[in-house]
Amino acid sequence: MTPDSQETILLALLVPLVGACGMALAWKRANLRETVTLFTSGLLLLLVWSLVPGVLAGDRPELRLIEMLPGLAISFKVEPLGMLFACVASLLWPINSIYSIGYMRGNRESRQTLFYICFAIALSAAIGVAFAGNLLTLFVFYEVLTLSTYPLVTHKGNDSARQGGRVYLGILISTSILLLLPAIVWTLVAAGTLDFTPGGVLRGHLEGPLLGLLLFLFMFGIGKAALMPVHRWLPAAMVAPTPVSALLHAVAVVKAGVFSIVKVIVYIFGIDLLQEVSSGDWLLYVAGFTIIVASVIALRQDNLKRRLAYSTVSQLSYVILGAAILAPISVLGAAIHIAAHAFGKITLFFAAGAIYTAAHKTEISQLRGIGRRMPWTMLAFSIGALSMIGVPPAAGFISKWYILSGALQTEQLLAVLVIIASTLLNAAYFVPIIYSAFFLREDVGLTGDGHGEAPLPIVIALTMTAGLTILMFFMPELPLALAQQLILTAK
């Protein structure tokens, strides 16, 4: 570890906050505000990715800031899983910023400065979650992420936005305070430490039903992972503008949830400990239930964003399922799915926002023939959908293959059946949209005003994320290398 790496960690946390101040100062000058947004997101990308070579070489940069209590400090440590999450978030922020410029201007959204400021604060919090060195630091930045995204969820300021915001904030805060915080305190009392430690910290301190109860508190306390029944905040938050939906589903919020779950399983409980006991077996059943039920609900939705929202609930539990299988190869698949899902799902939401901006259509039943008017958008949508289904050459195939391999290796028949059934359900609620868009004629009365594609920044952004979805399939070396290091250090 070098002083340079410590400075890089600190700068990665501070740059989005400084950028937010610059956006506030430029609130009367839209072009300058958006320039600051793009510059800040680009700088964060460079800072985060500059840490990758060192982490791949075995370095684990650390930074200790404030000691709140003896032995309890706000501290950061860059390990492979956190590096993967930070890479995904920092890579997608500049692309989302390009998209946001086209979307916010194209729809003449109000309070655009507040939108960009909160977005920047949320990215700082996401980096804090990714680089957290202990549970205390994770909890602090996890809560900052919740609070900073609340104004984004309620951005439109109407009754439905306020109602959605109440559900969003209520579920995430209550699960954190009532379940996650007691789990953290219990861990400290039992193990004497909150540090993320390879192999876990609980061996010899908890066993039997108590270990299962602590796992329950963590899994449902991390509400951002959207395990049923604490998932309702996610579809409720769909009242937000599409760039916010992309932030919630791909860049930061839900990824912070499933990332935290994998990190707790690997670094607090330890894979080996959970393999030896049966206290955590229930998690596999809950994850499987969430995957199937959310897919069935998605199949019944006509509103495009709500279908995508329930798809996210289902896809997130793939990460949890992979971790719950407890085979090294399935945990590797769970880590890779964080990136694969991010690229595919942000593409789908970008496409939904493009359709709304250009055609003012929000329902799936309105999309007949729209692929002829918006070929770039619907081609990108198709790539994102193929990734969610798990079809090559899209990134989702790789992560699902590793999770399925882990299930077969450990003879987890339930997990195998869940993956097969959910893949069929994914195809059932995505393929008809693609077919209708490209192969059916537009309905009379739904042809709009002769629209074409959405504004250029939107099309550029969704093309980039669709490209990343394909690129990760053909060039998965970086996420695979980081995930493999996670497995090696977990032992």
C-alpha positions in Angstrom: 0.0 0.0 0.0 1.3 3.5 -0.9 0.3 7.0 0.2 -0.9 7.4 -3.4 -3.5 4.7 -3.1 -4.8 6.2 0.2 -5.1 9.6 -1.5 -6.9 7.9 -4.4 -9.5 6.3 -2.1 -10.1 9.7 -0.4 -10.4 11.5 -3.7 -12.8 8.9 -5.0 -15.1 9.7 -2.0 -14.6 13.5 -2.2 -14.7 14.2 -6.0 -18.4 13.6 -6.4 -19.1 15.9 -3.4 -16.9 18.7 -4.8 -18.6 18.2 -8.1 -22.0 18.5 -6.4 -20.9 21.9 -5.0 -19.9 23.0 -8.5 -23.2 22.0 -9.9 -25.0 24.0 -7.2 -22.9 27.1 -8.1 -23.7 26.7 -11.8 -27.5 26.3 -11.2 -28.4 29.2 -13.5 -26.2 28.0 -16.3 -27.3 24.7 -17.6 -24.4 24.1 -20.0 -21.8 24.7 -17.3 -23.7 22.6 -14.8 -23.8 19.7 -17.2 -20.1 20.2 -18.1 -19.3 19.9 -14.4 -21.4 16.7 -14.2 -19.6 15.1 -17.1 -16.1 16.2 -15.8 -16.8 15.0 -12.3 -18.1 11.6 -13.4 -15.1 11.2 -15.8 -12.6 12.1 -13.1 -14.2 9.6 -10.7 -13.9 6.9 -13.4 -10.2 7.6 -13.8 -9.6 7.5 -10.0 -11.4 4.3 -9.4 -10.0 2.4 -12.3 -6.5 3.6 -11.4 -6.8 1.2 -8.4 -7.5 -1.9 -10.5 -4.0 -2.9 -11.4 -2.8 -2.8 -7.8 -5.8 -4.9 -6.6 -5.3 -7.5 -9.3 -1.6 -7.6 -8.2 -2.7 -8.4 -4.7 -2.6 -5.0 -3.1 -5.4 -4.1 -0.6 -5.2 -0.3 -0.1 -6.6 0.9 3.2 -7.6 4.3 4.6 -8.6 5.0 8.2 -10.4 8.2 8.8 -12.4 8.8 12.0 -12.3 6.6 15.2 -15.8 7.0 16.5 -15.3 4.6 19.5 -12.2 2.6 20.6 -11.7 0.0 17.9 -14.5 1.4 15.8 -13.5 3.6 12.9 -14.7 4.9 9.6 -12.3 2.9 7.5 -11.9 1.8 3.9 -10.2 -1.2 2.3 -10.3 -2.0 -1.4 -10.8 -5.7 -1.9 -11.8 -7.5 -5.1 -15.6 -7.5 -4.7 -15.6 -3.8 -3.7 -13.3 -3.0 -6.7 -15.8 -4.7 -9.0 -18.8 -2.8 -7.7 -16.8 0.5 -7.8 -15.7 -0.1 -11.3 -19.3 -0.7 -12.4 -20.7 2.3 -10.7 -17.9 4.7 -11.8 -18.2 3.4 -15.4 -21.9 3.8 -15.7 -22.1 7.3 -14.1 -20.6 9.2 -17.1 -22.9 7.3 -19.5 -25.9 7.9 -17.3 -24.9 11.6 -17.2 -24.9 11.8 -21.0 -28.3 10.1 -21.0 -29.6 12.4 -18.3 -28.8 15.5 -20.3 -30.8 14.3 -23.2 -33.7 13.1 -21.0 -34.0 16.0 -18.6 -33.8 18.5 -21.5 -36.0 16.5 -23.8 -38.8 16.2 -21.2 -38.2 19.8 -19.8 -37.9 18.4 -16.3 -38.0 20.9 -13.4 -35.4 21.1 -10.6 -32.6 19.7 -12.8 -29.8 21.1 -10.6 -31.1 19.3 -7.6 -31.3 16.1 -9.7 -27.6 16.3 -10.6 -26.5 17.2 -7.1 -28.3 14.3 -5.5 -27.0 12.0 -8.2 -23.4 13.0 -7.4 -23.9 12.5 -3.6 -25.4 9.1 -4.3 -22.3 8.1 -6.3 -20.1 9.2 -3.5 -22.1 7.1 -1.1 -21.9 4.1 -3.5 -18.1 4.3 -3.6 -18.2 4.5 0.2 -20.2 1.3 0.3 -17.9 -0.4 -2.2 -14.7 0.5 -0.3 -16.1 0.1 3.3 -13.5 -1.7 5.5 -16.0 -2.7 8.2 -19.7 -3.0 8.9 -19.9 0.4 10.6 -18.6 2.2 7.5 -20.9 0.2 5.3 -23.9 1.1 7.4 -23.1 4.8 7.4 -22.7 5.1 3.6 -25.6 2.7 3.0 -27.9 5.1 4.9 -26.4 8.2 3.1 -27.3 6.4 -0.2 -30.9 6.0 0.9 -31.3 9.6 2.0 -29.6 11.1 -1.1 -31.8 9.1 -3.5 -35.1 10.0 -1.8 -35.2 13.5 -3.4 -34.6 11.8 -6.8 -37.5 9.3 -6.2 -39.8 12.2 -5.4 -38.4 14.5 -8.1 -41.7 15.1 -9.9 -43.3 16.5 -6.8 -46.8 15.2 -7.4 -48.9 13.0 -5.2 -47.8 9.7 -6.8 -44.1 10.7 -6.4 -44.6 11.6 -2.8 -46.4 8.3 -2.1 -43.7 6.4 -3.9 -41.1 8.3 -1.9 -42.8 7.4 1.4 -42.8 3.7 0.6 -39.2 3.9 -0.6 -37.9 5.7 2.5 -40.1 3.9 4.9 -39.1 0.3 3.9 -35.4 1.1 3.5 -35.0 3.0 6.8 -37.1 0.6 8.8 -35.3 -2.5 7.6 -32.0 -0.8 8.4 -32.9 0.4 11.9 -34.9 -2.6 13.0 -32.9 -5.4 11.4 -29.5 -4.4 10.0 -28.3 -2.2 12.9 -29.2 -4.9 15.5 -27.3 -7.4 13.4 -24.2 -5.2 13.3 -24.3 -4.7 17.1 -24.8 -8.4 17.7 -21.8 -9.1 15.4 -19.7 -6.7 17.4 -20.7 -8.2 20.7 -20.2 -11.8 19.5 -17.0 -11.5 17.5 -15.5 -8.4 19.0 -14.9 -6.8 15.6 -16.8 -5.4 12.6 -13.9 -5.7 10.1 -14.5 -7.5 6.9 -12.1 -10.4 7.2 -11.3 -13.2 4.7 -13.0 -16.4 6.0 -15.4 -14.5 8.3 -15.3 -13.4 11.9 -18.0 -15.6 13.5 -16.4 -19.0 13.7 -16.3 -20.1 17.3 -18.6 -17.3 18.4 -22.0 -18.3 17.1 -23.6 -21.6 16.0 -26.8 -23.3 15.4 -30.1 -21.4 15.4 -28.4 -18.2 16.6 -26.2 -18.1 13.5 -29.3 -18.6 11.3 -31.1 -15.8 13.1 -28.2 -13.4 12.6 -28.1 -14.3 8.9 -31.9 -13.6 8.8 -31.3 -10.1 10.3 -28.6 -9.3 7.8 -30.4 -10.6 4.7 -33.7 -8.8 5.3 -32.0 -5.8 7.0 -30.2 -5.1 3.7 -33.5 -4.0 2.2 -31.9 -2.7 -1.0 -31.4 -6.3 -2.1 -35.2 -6.5 -2.4 -35.7 -10.0 -1.1 -39.4 -10.7 -0.8 -41.4 -9.5 1.2 -39.2 -6.3 1.6 -39.2 -5.5 -2.1 -42.1 -3.1 -2.5 -39.9 0.0 -2.4 -38.5 -0.9 -5.8 -41.7 -0.8 -7.9 -42.9 2.1 -5.8 -39.9 4.1 -6.8 -40.7 3.8 -10.5 -42.5 7.1 -10.3 -39.1 8.7 -10.6 -37.6 10.0 -13.9 -36.0 7.2 -16.0 -32.3 8.3 -15.2 -33.2 7.8 -11.5 -34.7 4.4 -12.3 -31.4 3.5 -14.0 -29.5 4.7 -10.9 -31.8 2.6 -8.6 -31.6 -0.5 -10.7 -28.2 -0.5 -12.3 -25.6 2.0 -11.0 -25.9 2.2 -7.2 -28.9 1.4 -5.0 -29.8 -2.3 -5.7 -26.2 -3.1 -6.5 -25.3 -1.7 -3.0 -27.8 -4.2 -1.6 -26.7 -7.4 -3.3 -23.0 -6.3 -3.0 -23.5 -5.9 0.8 -25.2 -9.4 1.0 -22.3 -11.1 -0.8 -19.8 -9.2 1.3 -21.5 -10.2 4.6 -21.7 -13.8 3.5 -18.0 -14.0 2.4 -16.3 -11.7 5.0 -18.5 -11.8 8.1 -20.0 -15.4 8.1 -17.5 -17.1 5.8 -18.3 -19.5 3.0 -16.7 -22.5 4.9 -18.7 -21.8 8.1 -22.0 -21.7 6.3 -21.1 -24.9 4.4 -20.6 -26.7 7.6 -23.9 -25.8 9.2 -27.5 -25.9 8.0 -28.5 -22.5 9.6 -28.4 -20.7 6.3 -30.2 -23.2 4.1 -33.4 -21.2 4.2 -31.7 -18.4 2.2 -31.6 -20.5 -0.9 -35.4 -21.1 -0.7 -36.2 -17.4 -0.1 -34.0 -16.4 -3.0 -35.6 -19.0 -5.3 -39.1 -17.9 -4.2 -38.3 -14.3 -5.0 -36.9 -15.1 -8.4 -39.9 -17.1 -9.5 -42.7 -15.0 -7.9 -41.2 -11.7 -9.1 -40.9 -13.1 -12.6 -44.6 -14.2 -12.6 -45.6 -10.7 -11.4 -43.5 -9.1 -14.1 -45.2 -11.2 -16.7 -48.6 -9.6 -15.7 -47.5 -6.0 -15.9 -48.4 -3.8 -18.9 -46.5 -0.8 -17.7 -43.0 -1.1 -19.1 -41.1 0.3 -16.2 -43.1 -1.8 -13.7 -42.3 -4.9 -15.7 -38.6 -3.9 -15.6 -38.9 -3.2 -11.9 -40.2 -6.7 -11.0 -37.6 -8.1 -13.4 -35.0 -6.4 -11.2 -36.4 -7.9 -8.0 -36.1 -11.3 -9.7 -32.6 -10.7 -11.1 -31.2 -9.4 -7.8 -32.0 -12.7 -6.2 -29.8 -14.5 -8.7 -26.9 -12.9 -6.9 -28.3 -14.0 -3.6 -29.0 -17.5 -4.9 -25.4 -17.8 -6.2 -24.1 -16.8 -2.8 -26.5 -19.1 -1.0 -25.4 -22.1 -3.0 -22.1 -21.6 -1.2 -20.0 -23.2 -4.0 -16.9 -21.1 -5.0 -18.0 -21.1 -8.6 -21.5 -20.0 -7.8 -20.2 -17.2 -5.6 -18.0 -16.2 -8.5 -21.1 -16.1 -10.7 -23.0 -14.0 -8.1 -20.2 -11.4 -8.2 -20.1 -11.3 -12.0 -23.9 -11.0 -12.2 -23.6 -7.7 -10.3 -21.8 -6.3 -13.4 -23.8 -8.3 -16.0 -27.1 -7.2 -14.6 -26.0 -3.6 -14.3 -25.1 -3.3 -18.0 -28.2 -5.1 -19.2 -30.8 -3.5 -16.9 -29.5 0.1 -17.4 -29.9 -0.5 -21.2 -33.5 -1.6 -20.7 -34.4 1.4 -18.6 -32.6 3.7 -21.0 -34.7 2.3 -23.8 -37.9 2.8 -21.7 -37.0 6.4 -21.2 -36.2 6.9 -24.8 -39.6 5.6 -25.8 -41.3 7.9 -23.3 -39.3 10.9 -24.5 -39.8 10.3 -28.2 -43.2 8.7 -28.3 -44.7 9.4 -24.9 -45.6 5.8 -24.5 -45.4 3.9 -21.2 -47.4 0.7 -21.8 -46.2 -2.5 -23.4 -49.5 -2.8 -25.3 -48.6 0.5 -27.1 -45.3 -0.7 -28.5 -46.5 -2.5 -31.6 -44.2 -1.6 -34.5 -42.2 0.9 -32.6 -39.0 -0.8 -33.6 -39.5 0.6 -37.1 -39.5 4.1 -35.8 -36.9 3.6 -33.1 -34.6 0.8 -34.4 -31.5 1.8 -32.4 -33.5 2.0 -29.2 -35.3 -1.3 -29.7 -32.1 -3.1 -30.8 -30.4 -2.0 -27.6 -33.6 -3.1 -25.7 -33.3 -6.5 -27.3 -29.6 -6.9 -26.2 -30.5 -5.9 -22.7 -33.4 -8.4 -22.7 -31.2 -11.2 -24.0 -28.8 -10.6 -21.2 -31.6 -10.8 -18.6 -32.8 -14.1 -20.2 -29.2 -15.4 -20.2 -28.7 -15.8 -23.9 -25.3 -15.4 -25.6 -23.7 -13.2 -26.8 -24.9 -11.1 -23.8 -23.1 -10.8 -20.5 -26.0 -12.4 -18.5 -25.2 -15.8 -20.0 -21.8 -15.9 -18.3 -23.0 -15.1 -14.8 -26.0 -17.5 -15.0 -23.7 -20.2 -16.4 -21.4 -20.0 -13.3 -24.4 -19.9 -10.9 -25.9 -22.9 -12.6 -22.6 -24.7 -12.6 -22.4 -24.2 -8.8 -25.9 -25.6 -8.4 -25.0 -28.7 -10.4 -21.7 -29.1 -8.6 -23.4 -29.1 -5.2 -26.4 -31.0 -6.4 -28.8 -28.3 -5.4 -31.7 -29.5 -7.5 -34.0 -26.7 -6.3 -31.5 -24.0 -7.5 -31.2 -25.8 -10.9 -35.0 -25.9 -11.3 -35.3 -22.2 -10.3 -32.8 -21.1 -12.9 -34.4 -23.1 -15.6 -38.0 -21.9 -14.8 -37.0 -18.3 -14.3 -35.1 -18.3 -17.7 -38.3 -19.5 -19.4 -40.3 -16.8 -17.5 -37.8 -14.1 -18.5 -38.2 -15.1 -22.1 -42.0 -15.1 -21.7 -42.0 -11.4 -20.6 -39.3 -10.0 -22.8 -39.5 -11.8 -26.2 -43.1 -10.7 -26.9 -42.1 -7.1 -26.5 -39.3 -7.5 -29.0 -41.5 -9.4 -31.4 -44.3 -6.8 -31.2 -41.8 -3.9 -31.7 -40.2 -5.3 -34.9 -42.8 -7.6 -36.5 -46.2 -6.1 -35.8 -47.7 -3.0 -37.3 -48.5 0.0 -35.2 -52.1 0.2 -34.0 -54.3 3.0 -35.6 -54.4 5.8 -33.1 -51.1 4.9 -31.5 -48.8 6.1 -34.2 -48.0 9.3 -32.3 -46.8 12.5 -34.1 -44.4 10.9 -36.6 -41.7 10.6 -34.0 -38.3 8.9 -34.6 -35.5 8.2 -32.2 -35.1 10.1 -28.9 -32.5 13.0 -28.6 -29.0 12.0 -29.6 -27.5 11.9 -26.1 -30.1 9.3 -25.1 -29.4 7.2 -28.2 -25.6 7.5 -27.6 -25.9 6.4 -24.0 -28.1 3.4 -24.6 -25.9 2.3 -27.5 -22.9 2.4 -25.2 -24.5 0.3 -22.5 -25.8 -2.2 -25.0 -22.2 -2.4 -26.4 -20.9 -3.0 -22.9 -23.4 -5.9 -22.5 -22.0 -7.5 -25.6 -18.4 -6.6 -24.8 -18.5 -8.2 -21.4 -19.5 -11.5 -23.0 -16.5 -11.5 -25.3 -14.1 -9.9 -22.9 -15.0 -11.0 -19.4 -11.4 -11.1 -18.1 -11.5 -8.1 -15.7 -14.7 -9.1 -13.8 -13.6 -12.7 -13.8 -10.2 -11.9 -12.4 -11.7 -9.8 -9.6 -14.3 -12.5 -8.8 -11.6 -15.2 -8.8 -9.5 -13.1 -6.4 -12.6 -12.8 -4.2 -12.9 -16.6 -4.0 -9.2 -17.0 -3.3 -9.2 -14.4 -0.5 -12.5 -15.8 1.0 -10.8 -19.0 2.1 
